[in-house]
């Protein structure tokens, strides 16, 4: 139960329900307030119409006892004189705001008190001429007792002068009970409909979210199966929709493909390294076993050669491991021309002398030892295949520095110009083994070039070109 409530579907459904509930409460409150305001304004307008109708009768000279007053229950009307005395009252109207309005009652009549409370100074009618009606109307809420029933009303007070110039205030009301009934009905309907609507929203959100997340569950299940089986050749299902989940599935499959390639490359690397280490170790062991049995037959130079071969292979494997681990080269400036002069001057035992071509100035950023290793590996490769000439040059080309190593050997076949940069690859296995090569030199050179933001490729059959960006 707790797991279900903590799921994405549950959180999405709860979030959508809360948002919709808040929106509906706010909208419902606004609707009720607007509806109540409109109904009250409508009641005030009806009261004003009734008051002006009675005021019109007074202005035209109709006697107070002959006034045509509306039904007291719907439109209670009270007419008071300038002294506050009640001049006319609607049928069955007994009191307004708790004060008796019996015909002839004196004192502070309800009409004057209402005017005073609404800000009238009490002499608004004195500016009127006989037979005129005041344009101003005063609206307020109050209560009235009609035939013993007390209810709320919206009252409108209008002043007028009869044909003899006597002041009169007409106060007419409009019942608020219909307004309250309408507002209550709408409120009740909202209170009943809101929970039902929220249940529908929660259910629809739950179903839609479950359907939307079904491919995610399929991806998760397949990833769990891949993890349990360690079979990286499997792929997660890709939905047909081109949405975020589809992109997630495709990216996951791309990650699995890259991981499979990396693992397969690592397996081949381990297998090839084991194979390369087996030969010198077996040779060295054989020589030592023979030396134990027959000391006079000990081949010391051969043992030294095998030991040096093991040392070089171990150094190459260690460097490849550091490169695969993402080791970044040191951030120093290296002058390739100066490095070429220094490194070539130390190669006194080469089979073919190295000729120096043009050495243009150009500094690059990186590790000098690693770049020197690249140059050494390229020269070693050229020495293996050259017939009688090896040449190295450095050229500045725009924002790059190009280092080229060329020999006069047969060159690399066009179809093999990428394969030779793979690890443990030899185009001439027999000669490479005799010279102690393990097929790692060019692979290390390219990895170092890539780590330095450059490239290494065969431009022609026997020209290897290292390109690096200029420092700074």
C-alpha positions as a Markdown table, in Angstrom:
| # | Residue | x | y | z |
|---|---|---|---|---|
| 1 | Unk | 0.0 | 0.0 | 0.0 |
| 2 | Unk | 2.8 | 2.4 | 0.9 |
| 3 | Unk | 4.6 | 1.6 | -2.3 |
| 4 | Unk | 1.5 | 2.3 | -4.3 |
| 5 | Unk | 1.0 | 5.6 | -2.6 |
| 6 | Unk | 4.6 | 6.6 | -3.1 |
| 7 | Unk | 4.6 | 5.8 | -6.8 |
| 8 | Unk | 4.8 | 8.4 | -9.6 |
| 9 | Unk | 1.2 | 7.6 | -10.6 |
| 10 | Unk | -0.1 | 8.3 | -7.1 |
| 11 | Unk | 1.9 | 11.5 | -6.8 |
| 12 | Unk | 0.7 | 12.7 | -10.2 |
| 13 | Unk | -2.9 | 11.9 | -9.4 |
| 14 | Unk | -2.7 | 13.6 | -6.0 |
| 15 | Unk | -1.0 | 16.6 | -7.4 |
| 16 | Unk | -3.5 | 17.0 | -10.3 |
| 17 | Unk | -6.4 | 16.6 | -7.8 |
| 18 | Unk | -5.0 | 19.2 | -5.4 |
| 19 | Unk | -4.4 | 21.7 | -8.3 |
| 20 | Unk | -7.9 | 21.1 | -9.7 |
| 21 | Unk | -9.5 | 21.4 | -6.3 |
| 22 | Unk | -7.8 | 24.7 | -5.6 |
| 23 | Unk | -8.8 | 26.0 | -9.0 |
| 24 | Unk | -12.4 | 24.9 | -8.6 |
| 25 | Unk | -12.6 | 26.3 | -5.1 |
| 26 | Unk | -11.3 | 29.7 | -6.3 |
| 27 | Unk | -13.5 | 29.7 | -9.4 |
| 28 | Unk | -16.6 | 28.6 | -7.4 |
| 29 | Unk | -16.0 | 31.3 | -4.8 |
| 30 | Unk | -15.6 | 33.9 | -7.5 |
| 31 | Unk | -18.8 | 32.7 | -9.2 |
| 32 | Unk | -20.8 | 32.8 | -6.0 |
| 33 | Unk | -19.5 | 36.3 | -5.2 |
| 34 | Unk | -20.3 | 37.6 | -8.7 |
| 35 | Unk | -23.7 | 35.9 | -8.7 |
| 36 | Unk | -24.6 | 37.3 | -5.2 |
| 37 | Unk | -23.4 | 40.8 | -6.3 |
| 38 | Unk | -25.5 | 40.6 | -9.5 |
| 39 | Unk | -28.6 | 39.4 | -7.7 |
| 40 | Unk | -28.3 | 42.1 | -5.1 |
| 41 | Unk | -27.9 | 44.8 | -7.8 |
| 42 | Unk | -30.9 | 43.4 | -9.5 |
| 43 | Unk | -32.9 | 43.5 | -6.2 |
| 44 | Unk | -31.8 | 47.1 | -5.7 |
| 45 | Unk | -32.8 | 48.0 | -9.3 |
| 46 | Unk | -36.3 | 46.5 | -8.7 |
| 47 | Unk | -36.6 | 48.4 | -5.4 |
| 48 | Unk | -35.6 | 51.6 | -7.2 |
| 49 | Unk | -38.2 | 51.1 | -10.0 |
| 50 | Unk | -40.9 | 50.5 | -7.4 |
| 51 | Unk | -39.9 | 53.6 | -5.4 |
| 52 | Unk | -39.8 | 55.8 | -8.5 |
| 53 | Unk | -43.2 | 54.5 | -9.6 |
| 54 | Unk | -44.7 | 55.6 | -6.2 |
| 55 | Unk | -42.8 | 58.9 | -6.3 |
| 56 | Unk | -44.1 | 59.6 | -9.7 |
| 57 | Unk | -47.7 | 59.1 | -8.5 |
| 58 | Unk | -47.0 | 61.6 | -5.6 |
| 59 | Unk | -45.4 | 64.1 | -8.0 |
| 60 | Unk | -48.5 | 64.0 | -10.2 |
| 61 | Unk | -50.8 | 64.9 | -7.3 |
| 62 | Unk | -52.2 | 61.5 | -6.4 |
| 63 | Unk | -53.5 | 61.7 | -2.8 |
| 64 | Unk | -51.5 | 59.6 | -0.4 |
| 65 | Unk | -54.5 | 57.4 | 0.5 |
| 66 | Unk | -55.1 | 56.8 | -3.2 |
| 67 | Unk | -51.6 | 55.6 | -4.1 |
| 68 | Unk | -51.3 | 52.4 | -6.0 |
| 69 | Unk | -48.7 | 50.5 | -3.8 |
| 70 | Unk | -47.3 | 47.1 | -4.7 |
| 71 | Unk | -48.0 | 44.0 | -2.7 |
| 72 | Unk | -46.3 | 44.3 | 0.7 |
| 73 | Unk | -44.8 | 40.8 | 0.7 |
| 74 | Unk | -42.8 | 41.3 | -2.6 |
| 75 | Unk | -42.3 | 45.1 | -2.5 |
| 76 | Unk | -42.9 | 46.7 | 1.0 |
| 77 | Unk | -43.3 | 50.4 | 0.5 |
| 78 | Unk | -43.4 | 53.2 | 3.2 |
| 79 | Unk | -44.0 | 56.9 | 2.4 |
| 80 | Unk | -43.0 | 59.4 | 5.0 |
| 81 | Unk | -43.4 | 63.2 | 5.1 |
| 82 | Unk | -40.8 | 65.8 | 5.7 |
| 83 | Unk | -41.5 | 65.6 | 9.5 |
| 84 | Unk | -41.0 | 61.9 | 9.5 |
| 85 | Unk | -44.7 | 61.1 | 9.8 |
| 86 | Unk | -45.9 | 58.0 | 7.8 |
| 87 | Unk | -48.1 | 59.1 | 5.0 |
| 88 | Unk | -48.7 | 55.8 | 3.3 |
| 89 | Unk | -47.6 | 52.2 | 3.8 |
| 90 | Unk | -48.0 | 49.0 | 1.7 |
| 91 | Unk | -50.5 | 46.3 | 2.5 |
| 92 | Unk | -49.6 | 44.1 | 5.5 |
| 93 | Unk | -46.4 | 46.1 | 6.2 |
| 94 | Unk | -46.1 | 46.4 | 10.0 |
| 95 | Unk | -42.4 | 47.4 | 10.6 |
| 96 | Unk | -39.2 | 48.3 | 8.9 |
| 97 | Unk | -35.9 | 47.6 | 10.6 |
| 98 | Unk | -37.8 | 46.8 | 13.8 |
| 99 | Unk | -39.7 | 50.1 | 13.9 |
| 100 | Unk | -43.4 | 50.3 | 13.5 |
| 101 | Unk | -44.6 | 52.0 | 10.3 |
| 102 | Unk | -48.4 | 52.2 | 11.1 |
| 103 | Unk | -50.0 | 55.0 | 9.2 |
| 104 | Unk | -49.8 | 58.3 | 11.0 |
| 105 | Unk | -46.9 | 57.2 | 13.2 |
| 106 | Unk | -44.6 | 60.2 | 14.1 |
| 107 | Unk | -41.0 | 60.7 | 15.3 |
| 108 | Unk | -37.9 | 59.8 | 13.4 |
| 109 | Unk | -39.5 | 57.8 | 10.6 |
| 110 | Unk | -37.7 | 55.1 | 8.8 |
| 111 | Unk | -37.5 | 57.1 | 5.7 |
| 112 | Unk | -35.5 | 59.9 | 7.3 |
| 113 | Unk | -33.4 | 57.7 | 9.4 |
| 114 | Unk | -32.5 | 55.7 | 6.3 |
| 115 | Unk | -31.6 | 58.9 | 4.4 |
| 116 | Unk | -29.4 | 60.1 | 7.3 |
| 117 | Unk | -27.6 | 56.8 | 7.5 |
| 118 | Unk | -26.8 | 56.9 | 3.7 |
| 119 | Unk | -25.3 | 60.4 | 4.0 |
| 120 | Unk | -28.3 | 62.5 | 3.1 |
| 121 | Unk | -28.4 | 65.8 | 4.9 |
| 122 | Unk | -32.2 | 65.6 | 5.3 |
| 123 | Unk | -33.0 | 68.6 | 3.1 |
| 124 | Unk | -32.3 | 67.1 | -0.3 |
| 125 | Unk | -36.0 | 67.5 | -1.2 |
| 126 | Unk | -36.0 | 71.3 | -0.4 |
| 127 | Unk | -34.2 | 71.9 | -3.6 |
| 128 | Unk | -37.0 | 70.3 | -5.6 |
| 129 | Unk | -39.9 | 72.2 | -7.1 |
| 130 | Unk | -43.4 | 71.0 | -6.7 |
| 131 | Unk | -44.1 | 67.9 | -8.8 |
| 132 | Unk | -40.4 | 67.0 | -9.2 |
| 133 | Unk | -38.6 | 63.7 | -8.2 |
| 134 | Unk | -35.0 | 63.7 | -6.9 |
| 135 | Unk | -32.5 | 62.0 | -9.3 |
| 136 | Unk | -30.5 | 60.6 | -6.4 |
| 137 | Unk | -31.5 | 57.2 | -4.9 |
| 138 | Unk | -30.2 | 55.7 | -1.7 |
| 139 | Unk | -29.8 | 51.9 | -1.5 |
| 140 | Unk | -29.3 | 49.9 | 1.6 |
| 141 | Unk | -30.1 | 46.5 | 3.1 |
| 142 | Unk | -32.7 | 46.2 | 5.9 |
| 143 | Unk | -35.5 | 44.0 | 7.2 |
| 144 | Unk | -39.3 | 44.4 | 7.1 |
| 145 | Unk | -42.2 | 42.8 | 9.0 |
| 146 | Unk | -44.9 | 41.9 | 6.5 |
| 147 | Unk | -48.0 | 40.3 | 8.1 |
| 148 | Unk | -45.9 | 38.9 | 10.9 |
| 149 | Unk | -43.1 | 37.5 | 8.7 |
| 150 | Unk | -39.7 | 39.2 | 9.1 |
| 151 | Unk | -37.3 | 38.9 | 6.1 |
| 152 | Unk | -34.4 | 40.7 | 4.6 |
| 153 | Unk | -34.9 | 43.3 | 1.8 |
| 154 | Unk | -33.0 | 45.6 | -0.4 |
| 155 | Unk | -34.4 | 49.1 | 0.1 |
| 156 | Unk | -34.3 | 52.1 | -2.3 |
| 157 | Unk | -35.2 | 55.6 | -1.0 |
| 158 | Unk | -36.3 | 58.3 | -3.4 |
| 159 | Unk | -37.5 | 61.9 | -2.5 |
| 160 | Unk | -40.2 | 63.8 | -4.3 |
| 161 | Unk | -42.5 | 66.9 | -3.9 |
| 162 | Unk | -46.2 | 66.7 | -4.5 |
| 163 | Unk | -48.1 | 69.3 | -6.5 |
| 164 | Unk | -48.5 | 71.4 | -3.3 |
| 165 | Unk | -44.8 | 71.4 | -2.6 |
| 166 | Unk | -44.9 | 69.0 | 0.4 |
| 167 | Unk | -41.9 | 66.8 | 0.8 |
| 168 | Unk | -42.2 | 63.0 | 0.7 |
| 169 | Unk | -39.7 | 60.2 | 0.9 |
| 170 | Unk | -40.7 | 56.9 | -0.7 |
| 171 | Unk | -38.9 | 53.8 | 0.6 |
| 172 | Unk | -39.5 | 50.6 | -1.4 |
| 173 | Unk | -37.9 | 47.2 | -0.8 |
| 174 | Unk | -37.2 | 44.1 | -2.9 |
| 175 | Unk | -37.0 | 40.7 | -1.2 |
| 176 | Unk | -33.6 | 39.1 | -0.8 |
| 177 | Unk | -34.9 | 35.7 | -0.2 |
| 178 | Unk | -34.9 | 34.7 | -3.9 |
| 179 | Unk | -31.3 | 35.8 | -4.2 |
| 180 | Unk | -30.3 | 33.8 | -1.1 |
| 181 | Unk | -32.2 | 30.7 | -2.5 |
| 182 | Unk | -30.3 | 31.0 | -5.8 |
| 183 | Unk | -26.9 | 31.4 | -4.2 |
| 184 | Unk | -27.7 | 28.5 | -1.8 |
| 185 | Unk | -28.7 | 26.3 | -4.7 |
| 186 | Unk | -25.6 | 27.0 | -6.7 |
| 187 | Unk | -23.4 | 26.5 | -3.6 |
| 188 | Unk | -25.1 | 23.1 | -2.8 |
| 189 | Unk | -24.6 | 22.0 | -6.4 |
| 190 | Unk | -20.9 | 22.9 | -6.2 |
| 191 | Unk | -20.5 | 21.1 | -2.9 |
| 192 | Unk | -22.0 | 18.0 | -4.5 |
| 193 | Unk | -20.3 | 18.2 | -7.9 |
| 194 | Unk | -16.8 | 19.2 | -6.7 |
| 195 | Unk | -16.0 | 15.9 | -4.9 |
| 196 | Unk | -17.3 | 13.9 | -7.8 |
| 197 | Unk | -15.3 | 15.9 | -10.3 |
| 198 | Unk | -12.2 | 15.5 | -8.1 |
| 199 | Unk | -12.7 | 11.7 | -8.1 |
| 200 | Unk | -13.0 | 11.7 | -11.9 |
| 201 | Unk | -9.8 | 13.9 | -12.2 |
| 202 | Unk | -7.8 | 11.6 | -9.9 |
| 203 | Unk | -9.0 | 8.5 | -11.7 |
| 204 | Unk | -8.3 | 9.8 | -15.2 |
| 205 | Unk | -4.9 | 11.1 | -14.1 |
| 206 | Unk | -4.0 | 7.7 | -12.5 |
| 207 | Unk | -5.0 | 5.9 | -15.7 |
| 208 | Unk | -3.3 | 8.3 | -18.1 |
| 209 | Unk | -0.1 | 8.3 | -16.0 |
| 210 | Unk | -0.1 | 4.5 | -15.8 |
| 211 | Unk | -0.5 | 4.2 | -19.5 |
| 212 | Unk | 2.2 | 6.9 | -20.1 |
| 213 | Unk | 4.7 | 5.1 | -17.8 |
| 214 | Unk | 4.0 | 1.6 | -19.1 |
| 215 | Unk | 7.0 | 1.9 | -21.5 |
| 216 | Unk | 9.2 | 3.1 | -18.7 |
| 217 | Unk | 8.3 | 0.0 | -16.7 |
| 218 | Unk | 9.2 | -2.1 | -19.7 |
| 219 | Unk | 12.6 | -0.3 | -20.0 |
| 220 | Unk | 13.2 | -0.8 | -16.2 |
| 221 | Unk | 12.3 | -4.5 | -16.4 |
| 222 | Unk | 14.6 | -5.1 | -19.4 |
| 223 | Unk | 17.4 | -3.3 | -17.7 |
| 224 | Unk | 17.0 | -5.4 | -14.6 |
| 225 | Unk | 17.0 | -8.5 | -16.7 |
| 226 | Unk | 20.2 | -7.3 | -18.5 |
| 227 | Unk | 21.9 | -6.6 | -15.2 |
| 228 | Unk | 20.9 | -10.0 | -13.9 |
| 229 | Unk | 22.0 | -11.9 | -17.0 |
| 230 | Unk | 25.1 | -9.7 | -17.8 |
| 231 | Unk | 24.1 | -10.1 | -21.5 |
| 232 | Unk | 24.9 | -6.7 | -22.9 |
| 233 | Unk | 23.7 | -7.6 | -26.4 |
| 234 | Unk | 20.1 | -7.3 | -25.3 |
| 235 | Unk | 18.3 | -4.0 | -25.8 |
| 236 | Unk | 15.3 | -2.3 | -24.1 |
| 237 | Unk | 12.0 | -2.0 | -26.1 |
| 238 | Unk | 11.6 | 1.3 | -27.9 |
| 239 | Unk | 8.0 | 2.6 | -28.0 |
| 240 | Unk | 6.7 | 3.8 | -31.4 |
| 241 | Unk | 5.9 | 7.3 | -30.0 |
| 242 | Unk | 8.5 | 10.0 | -30.7 |
| 243 | Unk | 8.3 | 11.5 | -27.2 |
| 244 | Unk | 10.6 | 11.8 | -24.2 |
| 245 | Unk | 10.2 | 8.1 | -23.3 |
| 246 | Unk | 11.0 | 7.1 | -26.9 |
| 247 | Unk | 14.2 | 9.2 | -26.7 |
| 248 | Unk | 15.0 | 7.7 | -23.3 |
| 249 | Unk | 14.7 | 4.2 | -24.7 |
| 250 | Unk | 16.9 | 5.0 | -27.7 |
| 251 | Unk | 19.5 | 6.7 | -25.5 |
| 252 | Unk | 19.5 | 3.7 | -23.2 |
| 253 | Unk | 20.1 | 1.4 | -26.1 |
| 254 | Unk | 23.0 | 3.6 | -27.4 |
| 255 | Unk | 24.5 | 3.5 | -23.9 |
| 256 | Unk | 24.2 | -0.3 | -23.8 |
| 257 | Unk | 25.8 | -0.5 | -27.2 |
| 258 | Unk | 28.7 | 1.7 | -26.1 |
| 259 | Unk | 29.0 | -0.4 | -22.9 |
| 260 | Unk | 29.0 | -3.6 | -24.8 |
| 261 | Unk | 31.6 | -2.3 | -27.2 |
| 262 | Unk | 33.8 | -1.2 | -24.3 |
| 263 | Unk | 33.4 | -4.5 | -22.4 |
| 264 | Unk | 34.2 | -6.4 | -25.6 |
| 265 | Unk | 37.2 | -4.2 | -26.3 |
| 266 | Unk | 38.4 | -4.8 | -22.7 |
| 267 | Unk | 38.0 | -8.6 | -23.1 |
| 268 | Unk | 39.9 | -8.6 | -26.3 |
| 269 | Unk | 42.6 | -6.4 | -24.7 |
| 270 | Unk | 43.0 | -8.8 | -21.7 |
| 271 | Unk | 43.1 | -11.8 | -24.0 |
| 272 | Unk | 45.6 | -10.2 | -26.4 |
| 273 | Unk | 47.7 | -9.0 | -23.5 |
| 274 | Unk | 47.7 | -12.5 | -22.0 |
| 275 | Unk | 48.7 | -13.9 | -25.3 |
| 276 | Unk | 51.5 | -11.4 | -25.8 |
| 277 | Unk | 52.9 | -12.0 | -22.3 |
| 278 | Unk | 52.8 | -15.7 | -22.6 |
| 279 | Unk | 55.6 | -15.9 | -25.3 |
| 280 | Unk | 58.4 | -14.0 | -23.5 |
| 281 | Unk | 57.5 | -15.5 | -20.2 |
| 282 | Unk | 57.6 | -19.0 | -21.6 |
| 283 | Unk | 60.9 | -18.3 | -23.4 |
| 284 | Unk | 62.5 | -16.8 | -20.3 |
| 285 | Unk | 61.3 | -19.8 | -18.2 |
| 286 | Unk | 62.7 | -22.2 | -20.7 |
| 287 | Unk | 66.1 | -20.5 | -20.7 |
| 288 | Unk | 66.2 | -20.5 | -16.9 |
| 289 | Unk | 65.2 | -24.2 | -16.6 |
| 290 | Unk | 67.9 | -25.1 | -19.1 |
| 291 | Unk | 70.4 | -23.0 | -17.1 |
| 292 | Unk | 69.5 | -24.8 | -14.0 |
| 293 | Unk | 70.1 | -28.2 | -15.6 |
| 294 | Unk | 73.0 | -27.1 | -17.8 |
| 295 | Unk | 74.7 | -23.9 | -16.5 |
| 296 | Unk | 77.1 | -23.9 | -19.4 |
| 297 | Unk | 74.1 | -23.5 | -21.8 |
| 298 | Unk | 72.7 | -20.3 | -20.2 |
| 299 | Unk | 71.8 | -17.8 | -22.9 |
| 300 | Unk | 72.2 | -14.5 | -20.9 |
| 301 | Unk | 71.7 | -12.2 | -24.0 |
| 302 | Unk | 68.5 | -14.0 | -24.9 |
| 303 | Unk | 67.2 | -13.7 | -21.3 |
| 304 | Unk | 68.0 | -10.0 | -21.3 |
| 305 | Unk | 66.1 | -9.6 | -24.6 |
| 306 | Unk | 63.1 | -11.4 | -23.3 |
| 307 | Unk | 63.2 | -9.3 | -20.0 |
| 308 | Unk | 63.4 | -6.0 | -22.0 |
| 309 | Unk | 60.5 | -7.1 | -24.1 |
| 310 | Unk | 58.4 | -7.9 | -21.0 |
| 311 | Unk | 59.4 | -4.5 | -19.5 |
| 312 | Unk | 58.3 | -2.6 | -22.7 |
| 313 | Unk | 55.1 | -4.6 | -22.9 |
| 314 | Unk | 54.3 | -3.9 | -19.2 |
| 315 | Unk | 55.0 | -0.2 | -19.7 |
| 316 | Unk | 52.7 | -0.1 | -22.8 |
| 317 | Unk | 49.9 | -1.8 | -21.0 |
| 318 | Unk | 50.3 | 0.5 | -18.0 |
| 319 | Unk | 50.1 | 3.6 | -20.3 |
| 320 | Unk | 47.0 | 2.2 | -22.1 |
| 321 | Unk | 45.3 | 1.6 | -18.8 |
| 322 | Unk | 46.0 | 5.2 | -17.7 |
| 323 | Unk | 44.6 | 6.5 | -21.0 |
| 324 | Unk | 41.5 | 4.3 | -20.8 |
| 325 | Unk | 41.0 | 5.6 | -17.3 |
| 326 | Unk | 40.7 | 9.1 | -18.7 |
| 327 | Unk | 44.1 | 10.5 | -17.6 |
| 328 | Unk | 44.4 | 14.0 | -18.9 |
| 329 | Unk | 47.8 | 15.2 | -20.2 |
| 330 | Unk | 49.8 | 17.8 | -18.2 |
| 331 | Unk | 48.9 | 21.4 | -19.2 |
| 332 | Unk | 52.4 | 22.5 | -20.3 |
| 333 | Unk | 53.7 | 24.1 | -23.5 |
| 334 | Unk | 55.8 | 21.8 | -25.7 |
| 335 | Unk | 57.8 | 23.0 | -28.7 |
| 336 | Unk | 57.5 | 20.2 | -31.3 |
| 337 | Unk | 60.4 | 21.3 | -33.3 |
| 338 | Unk | 62.8 | 21.4 | -30.3 |
| 339 | Unk | 61.4 | 18.0 | -29.2 |
| 340 | Unk | 62.1 | 16.5 | -32.6 |
| 341 | Unk | 65.7 | 17.7 | -32.5 |
| 342 | Unk | 66.3 | 16.4 | -29.0 |
| 343 | Unk | 64.6 | 13.0 | -29.5 |
| 344 | Unk | 66.3 | 12.3 | -32.9 |
| 345 | Unk | 69.7 | 13.2 | -31.6 |
| 346 | Unk | 69.5 | 10.4 | -29.0 |
| 347 | Unk | 68.6 | 7.7 | -31.6 |
| 348 | Unk | 72.2 | 6.6 | -32.4 |
| 349 | Unk | 71.5 | 2.9 | -32.8 |
| 350 | Unk | 68.8 | 3.2 | -35.5 |
| 351 | Unk | 69.1 | 0.9 | -38.6 |
| 352 | Unk | 68.3 | 3.8 | -40.9 |
| 353 | Unk | 69.5 | 7.3 | -40.0 |
| 354 | Unk | 66.7 | 9.8 | -39.4 |
| 355 | Unk | 66.8 | 12.9 | -41.6 |
| 356 | Unk | 65.4 | 16.1 | -40.3 |
| 357 | Unk | 63.2 | 18.1 | -42.7 |
| 358 | Unk | 61.6 | 21.5 | -42.2 |
| 359 | Unk | 61.0 | 22.3 | -38.5 |
| 360 | Unk | 58.6 | 25.2 | -38.2 |
| 361 | Unk | 58.1 | 26.7 | -34.8 |
| 362 | Unk | 54.9 | 25.8 | -33.0 |
| 363 | Unk | 54.0 | 25.2 | -29.4 |
| 364 | Unk | 51.2 | 22.8 | -28.3 |
| 365 | Unk | 49.7 | 22.1 | -24.9 |
| 366 | Unk | 50.1 | 18.7 | -23.3 |
| 367 | Unk | 52.5 | 16.2 | -21.8 |
| 368 | Unk | 56.0 | 16.3 | -23.3 |
| 369 | Unk | 56.8 | 12.7 | -22.2 |
| 370 | Unk | 53.6 | 11.4 | -23.9 |
| 371 | Unk | 54.2 | 13.4 | -27.1 |
| 372 | Unk | 57.8 | 12.1 | -27.2 |
| 373 | Unk | 56.4 | 8.6 | -26.8 |
| 374 | Unk | 54.3 | 9.3 | -29.9 |
| 375 | Unk | 57.3 | 10.5 | -31.9 |
| 376 | Unk | 59.3 | 7.5 | -30.8 |
| 377 | Unk | 56.6 | 5.0 | -31.7 |
| 378 | Unk | 56.3 | 6.6 | -35.2 |
| 379 | Unk | 60.0 | 6.5 | -35.7 |
| 380 | Unk | 60.2 | 2.8 | -34.5 |
| 381 | Unk | 57.4 | 1.9 | -37.0 |
| 382 | Unk | 59.2 | 3.7 | -39.8 |
| 383 | Unk | 62.5 | 1.9 | -38.9 |
| 384 | Unk | 60.8 | -1.5 | -39.3 |
| 385 | Unk | 59.5 | -0.8 | -42.8 |
| 386 | Unk | 62.0 | 1.7 | -44.3 |
| 387 | Unk | 64.3 | 0.5 | -47.1 |
| 388 | Unk | 66.9 | 3.2 | -46.6 |
| 389 | Unk | 65.3 | 6.5 | -45.6 |
| 390 | Unk | 63.3 | 7.9 | -42.7 |
| 391 | Unk | 62.4 | 11.6 | -42.6 |
| 392 | Unk | 60.6 | 13.7 | -40.0 |
| 393 | Unk | 59.3 | 17.3 | -40.3 |
| 394 | Unk | 57.2 | 19.8 | -38.4 |
| 395 | Unk | 54.9 | 22.4 | -40.2 |
| 396 | Unk | 52.6 | 25.1 | -39.0 |
| 397 | Unk | 49.3 | 25.1 | -40.7 |
| 398 | Unk | 46.9 | 27.7 | -39.5 |
| 399 | Unk | 45.9 | 27.0 | -35.9 |
| 400 | Unk | 47.5 | 23.5 | -36.0 |
| 401 | Unk | 50.9 | 22.0 | -35.9 |
| 402 | Unk | 51.6 | 19.0 | -38.1 |
| 403 | Unk | 54.3 | 16.5 | -37.4 |
| 404 | Unk | 55.0 | 14.1 | -40.3 |
| 405 | Unk | 57.1 | 10.9 | -40.2 |
| 406 | Unk | 57.9 | 9.4 | -43.7 |
| 407 | Unk | 59.8 | 6.3 | -44.8 |
| 408 | Unk | 60.6 | 4.8 | -48.2 |
| 409 | Unk | 59.0 | 1.4 | -47.4 |
| 410 | Unk | 56.2 | -0.3 | -49.2 |
| 411 | Unk | 53.6 | 1.8 | -47.3 |
| 412 | Unk | 50.3 | 0.8 | -45.7 |
| 413 | Unk | 47.6 | -0.6 | -48.0 |
| 414 | Unk | 44.6 | 1.7 | -48.2 |
| 415 | Unk | 42.3 | -0.9 | -46.7 |
| 416 | Unk | 44.5 | -1.3 | -43.6 |
| 417 | Unk | 45.1 | 2.4 | -42.8 |
| 418 | Unk | 42.6 | 2.4 | -39.9 |
| 419 | Unk | 43.1 | -1.2 | -38.7 |
| 420 | Unk | 46.8 | -0.6 | -37.9 |
| 421 | Unk | 45.7 | 1.7 | -35.1 |
| 422 | Unk | 43.9 | -1.0 | -33.3 |
| 423 | Unk | 45.6 | -2.7 | -30.4 |
| 424 | Unk | 47.7 | -5.8 | -31.0 |
| 425 | Unk | 47.4 | -5.5 | -34.8 |
| 426 | Unk | 50.5 | -6.3 | -36.9 |
| 427 | Unk | 50.5 | -6.3 | -40.7 |
| 428 | Unk | 53.7 | -8.4 | -40.6 |
| 429 | Unk | 53.4 | -10.6 | -37.5 |
| 430 | Unk | 56.6 | -12.6 | -37.9 |
| 431 | Unk | 58.9 | -9.5 | -38.3 |
| 432 | Unk | 57.1 | -7.7 | -35.5 |
| 433 | Unk | 57.6 | -10.5 | -33.1 |
| 434 | Unk | 61.3 | -10.7 | -34.0 |
| 435 | Unk | 61.7 | -7.0 | -33.3 |
| 436 | Unk | 59.9 | -7.3 | -30.0 |
| 437 | Unk | 56.8 | -5.3 | -31.2 |
| 438 | Unk | 53.4 | -6.2 | -29.6 |
| 439 | Unk | 51.2 | -4.2 | -32.0 |
| 440 | Unk | 50.6 | -1.4 | -29.4 |
| 441 | Unk | 52.8 | 1.4 | -30.6 |
| 442 | Unk | 50.4 | 3.0 | -33.1 |
| 443 | Unk | 47.4 | 2.4 | -30.9 |
| 444 | Unk | 49.2 | 4.2 | -28.0 |
| 445 | Unk | 50.2 | 7.0 | -30.4 |
| 446 | Unk | 46.6 | 7.6 | -31.6 |
| 447 | Unk | 45.2 | 7.5 | -28.1 |
| 448 | Unk | 47.7 | 10.1 | -26.9 |
| 449 | Unk | 46.9 | 12.3 | -29.9 |
| 450 | Unk | 43.2 | 12.1 | -29.2 |
| 451 | Unk | 43.8 | 12.9 | -25.5 |
| 452 | Unk | 45.7 | 16.0 | -26.6 |
| 453 | Unk | 42.8 | 17.2 | -28.8 |
| 454 | Unk | 44.5 | 16.2 | -32.1 |
| 455 | Unk | 44.6 | 13.3 | -34.6 |
| 456 | Unk | 46.9 | 10.7 | -36.1 |
| 457 | Unk | 46.4 | 9.2 | -39.5 |
| 458 | Unk | 48.1 | 7.8 | -42.5 |
| 459 | Unk | 48.0 | 10.5 | -45.2 |
| 460 | Unk | 49.7 | 8.5 | -47.9 |
| 461 | Unk | 51.0 | 5.0 | -48.0 |
| 462 | Unk | 54.1 | 5.7 | -45.9 |
| 463 | Unk | 53.5 | 9.1 | -44.3 |
| 464 | Unk | 52.1 | 9.3 | -40.8 |
| 465 | Unk | 50.8 | 12.7 | -39.8 |
| 466 | Unk | 50.2 | 13.9 | -36.2 |
| 467 | Unk | 48.1 | 17.1 | -36.0 |
| 468 | Unk | 47.7 | 19.1 | -32.8 |
| 469 | Unk | 46.1 | 22.5 | -32.0 |
| 470 | Unk | 48.4 | 25.4 | -31.3 |
| 471 | Unk | 48.7 | 26.2 | -27.6 |
| 472 | Unk | 46.8 | 29.3 | -26.4 |
